[in-house]
Amino acid sequence: MSQSALVLADFLIGKAQVIFNFGSINIDHAYRVAYFVRPGETLESNEYSVGLGGKGVNQSLAIARAKGAVSHWGRVSSVDAWVVPELESAGVGVQDIELAAEPSGHAIIQIDERGENAILLFSGANHGFTQERMKALVEQTTPGDTILIQNECNGLDQLIPLAVSHGCKVIFNPAPMTSGVSLLPLDQCELLFFNRTEAAELLEMPVESSASDLLRRCKEMLGDAEVVLTLGSEGAWYQRNDETLYQAALKVKVIDTTAAGDTFVGYFLAARQAGMNPSKCLQRATAAAAMAVQKRGSASSIPVAEEVDRLILQTAWEQFE
């Protein structure tokens, strides 16, 4: 039995449910630059790397490295079949990754001197899901299972109601944000993750709006759905009904913000899967994201659970002192 199959089996024996991640698989091409290239300009890059990425894959890896149980539903070109054993060795379930004839999704990433990024995305195989394929994937679940989605794969307008009608809980990270997100049945989602820009765009509010205003509008628009709002160095918020929680960000030197949001989502969901309360989920997710921004790369920047444990313990001692 493979490592990923053993991980999933262990969780099933322990009665913890696997998270099924309907997510993108991208090949990342990252360039370090002094600043983001301007229209009509040719800009030299002093560093280049190729690696595994995509919001879907990053979140699956984050869940697995946080010792959660996750099975990835995705598509990648047969030319890039190396992706499958790499994910499997990390503990991600790969039995439902389809090798496709079309090119893989890929991203061109600029990373400036402050560690901020600008990304050009090509969807490729991530937009090749058919209705029949989505139906087959959902039919293997049982009522009560969790399906995680982002906005880098096609067919979400079909998948969300299909999953809900099958009794599944849908968790949505609508990134990258597009105009089509507002047309999706968001009220059918159990939990939504937004960063400031995504929330402001969906809610048609100024990006400089306060967290309290964004959360208030979320409640008006999304009703009783759980919402997690991430604000980078300003921390993160959790809201459900009348409950609101805040977690401050850790002060660290930012080298590269790529995949920090995905690391947050994955660690939050793994903690939730393990039965932790929302406050603990926020704490672990924030600590994991703080570690991710201190490393270069996308998937390669996602920490393992033991590193996050040490950082949380160290932070607790520093506060005590």
RASULWO-V100239 format. One record per backbone hydrogen bond with DSSP energy under -0.5 kcal/mol. NH is the residue of the N-H (numbers start at 0). CO is the residue of the C=O. If there is no record, write none. Layout:
BEGIN
<<NH & CO> <NH & CO>>
END
This chain:
BEGIN
<<5 & 1> <6 & 2> <7 & 3> <8 & 4> <9 & 5> <10 & 6> <11 & 7> <12 & 8> <13 & 9> <14 & 11> <15 & 10> <18 & 68> <19 & 17> <19 & 145> <20 & 18> <20 & 70> <21 & 19> <21 & 147> <22 & 20> <22 & 72> <25 & 52> <26 & 104> <27 & 25> <27 & 50> <28 & 106> <29 & 27> <29 & 48> <30 & 108> <31 & 46> <32 & 30> <32 & 110> <40 & 37> <42 & 40> <45 & 31> <46 & 31> <48 & 29> <50 & 27> <52 & 25> <56 & 23> <57 & 53> <58 & 54> <59 & 55> <60 & 56> <61 & 57> <62 & 58> <63 & 59> <64 & 60> <65 & 61> <66 & 63> <67 & 62> <69 & 67> <70 & 18> <71 & 92> <72 & 20> <73 & 71> <73 & 95> <75 & 97> <77 & 99> <79 & 76> <80 & 77> <82 & 79> <83 & 80> <84 & 80> <85 & 81> <86 & 82> <87 & 83> <88 & 84> <89 & 85> <89 & 86> <90 & 87> <91 & 86> <92 & 69> <95 & 71> <96 & 93> <97 & 73> <97 & 95> <99 & 75> <99 & 97> <104 & 24> <105 & 121> <106 & 26> <107 & 119> <108 & 28> <108 & 106> <109 & 107> <109 & 117> <110 & 30> <111 & 115> <112 & 33> <114 & 111> <117 & 109> <119 & 107> <120 & 118> <121 & 105> <124 & 102> <125 & 122> <126 & 123> <127 & 124> <133 & 129> <134 & 130> <135 & 131> <136 & 132> <137 & 133> <138 & 134> <139 & 135> <139 & 136> <140 & 137> <143 & 166> <144 & 141> <145 & 17> <146 & 168> <147 & 19> <148 & 170> <149 & 21> <150 & 172> <150 & 174> <153 & 125> <157 & 154> <158 & 154> <159 & 155> <161 & 157> <162 & 158> <163 & 159> <164 & 160> <165 & 161> <166 & 163> <167 & 162> <168 & 144> <169 & 167> <170 & 146> <170 & 168> <171 & 190> <172 & 148> <173 & 171> <174 & 172> <180 & 177> <181 & 178> <182 & 179> <183 & 180> <185 & 183> <187 & 184> <188 & 185> <189 & 169> <190 & 169> <191 & 225> <192 & 171> <193 & 227> <195 & 229> <198 & 194> <199 & 195> <200 & 196> <201 & 197> <202 & 198> <203 & 199> <203 & 200> <204 & 199> <208 & 205> <213 & 209> <214 & 210> <215 & 211> <216 & 212> <217 & 213> <218 & 214> <219 & 215> <220 & 216> <221 & 217> <222 & 218> <224 & 221> <225 & 189> <226 & 238> <227 & 191> <228 & 236> <229 & 193> <229 & 227> <230 & 234> <233 & 230> <234 & 231> <235 & 246> <236 & 228> <237 & 244> <238 & 226> <239 & 242> <242 & 239> <243 & 241> <244 & 237> <246 & 235> <251 & 249> <253 & 251> <254 & 292> <255 & 292> <256 & 114> <259 & 256> <262 & 258> <263 & 259> <264 & 260> <265 & 261> <266 & 262> <267 & 263> <268 & 264> <269 & 265> <270 & 266> <271 & 267> <272 & 268> <273 & 269> <274 & 271> <275 & 270> <280 & 276> <281 & 277> <282 & 278> <283 & 279> <284 & 280> <285 & 281> <286 & 282> <287 & 283> <288 & 284> <289 & 285> <290 & 286> <291 & 287> <292 & 288> <293 & 290> <294 & 291> <298 & 51> <300 & 297> <301 & 298> <304 & 64> <306 & 303> <307 & 303> <308 & 304> <309 & 305> <310 & 306> <311 & 307> <312 & 308> <313 & 309> <314 & 310> <315 & 311> <316 & 312> <317 & 313> <318 & 314> <319 & 315> <320 & 316>>
END
